[in-house]
Amino acid sequence: MGSTVEADLYDFDKTVFPWDSGMRFWLFCLKKRPSLLRYLPVQAAGALKFLLHLGDSADAKSRSLAFLKGIDAAEEAALFWDANERHIYPFFLPENRPRPAVVCSASPDFLLRPVCERLKTEKLVCTHVDAASGKIKGKNCKGAEKVRRLAAEAPQYRFINVYTDSVKNDAPMLALGEKAFLVQKGHTVPLR
């Protein structure tokens, strides 16, 4: 078995990037291609089912990503980050990180992979999505699922600092670090 690697663990949306990257990506694509509005009924139905507790978050997310059928997701994700990488909070930039970075997020892999590669993250653990259809492969990577996924996909890491924008949503992930930080508008606040 390999040796343990010390790293810092980061949520992505509203932690290292100021907004929900999936929503911002949808708006970015919609601005370029207004015809993507044709997917709005499917998206709205998924959101309504989720709000009424008639469906789970994975189903709602798959429906929200239905618009991927109308674009080249990899190409659009690269263009999205060309326009939005500048919004990444400075504390997450490679030159400001004391250790390797692992990102764990509910956001889709096709969307985060380009920016994580650009920013030299060591490992990305996130929701796996078929970029051609928008369908989630497996479970939505959130809450306790993040911890399960990290154990399966990144067992070699020992986390020193863990960063999130939501203590409530990421409590299981925060427990993995020696220290925990809440991120508020790009500023880190120690929790322990």
C-alpha positions, -999 to +999 in steps of 0.1 A: +000+000+000+013+035-008+022+062+016-001+088+031-002+122+015-010+153+035-034+176+017-061+202+022-097+195+013-120+220-004-156+222-013-160+241-046-191+262-051-193+292-028-161+280-012-134+286-038-157+300-064-182+327-054-213+311-069-230+278-078-209+269-108-236+247-123-262+275-123-236+300-136-227+275-164-263+271-174-267+309-176-235+312-196-247+286-221-282+301-222-268+335-231-249+320-260-277+297-271-312+310-261-327+279-279-316+260-247-348+273-231-365+244-247-351+223-218-367+246-192-399+225-188-378+194-179-357+214-156-387+230-138-404+196-135-373+182-118-370+211-094-407+209-085-405+171-079-376+177-056-392+206-037-424+184-032-402+155-020-413+134-049-378+129-062-342+129-050-314+154-056-298+131-082-329+130-103-334+168-100-298+174-109-300+151-140-331+170-151-314+204-145-286+192-168-308+181-196-296+211-216-263+193-221-280+174-249-279+207-269-242+216-264-207+203-265-202+202-227-164+198-227-159+227-252-184+250-233-169+241-199-135+252-212-149+285-225-168+290-193-136+288-173-118+311-197-144+337-187-148+328-150-115+314-137-106+350-126-133+348-100-116+319-081-108+332-046-071+340-041-066+317-011-072+287-035-047+298-062-018+273-064+008+299-052-012+305-020-018+268-010+006+253+015-002+217+006-017+197-023-054+204-028-082+179-031-116+192-043-148+174-033-180+188-047-215+180-058-209+198-090-204+178-122-170+164-132-171+177-168-175+212-154-149+212-126-122+191-143-109+219-166-106+245-138-091+220-113-065+210-139-057+246-146-054+253-109-032+222-103-054+204-078-041+170-068-075+152-069-111+159-079-139+140-063-173+151-076-206+140-091-201+119-122-223+131-151-227+118-186-218+151-204-239+141-235-271+135-217-269+152-183-276+119-165-259+113-132-238+082-130-240+069-094-249+092-066-248+129-062-216+137-043-230+157-013-233+154+024-223+119+038-217+107+002-187+130+000-171+111+028-178+077+012-165+089-022-133+103-006-127+070+011-132+051-022-114+076-046-088+093-024-079+069+004-042+079+003-049+114+017-048+127+052-065+160+054-050+189+074-074+217+066-109+214+053-127+244+037-165+248+031-191+275+028-217+254+047-211+237+081-246+221+079-242+206+044-205+196+048-204+185+085-193+149+076-165+162+053-154+188+079-148+160+104-121+146+081-096+174+088-074+183+117-086+219+112-119+232+097-126+265+080-158+283+070-154+304+039-175+336+037-171+357+005-135+345+000-124+349+037-116+319+058-128+317+094-114+290+116-140+266+131-115+245+150 
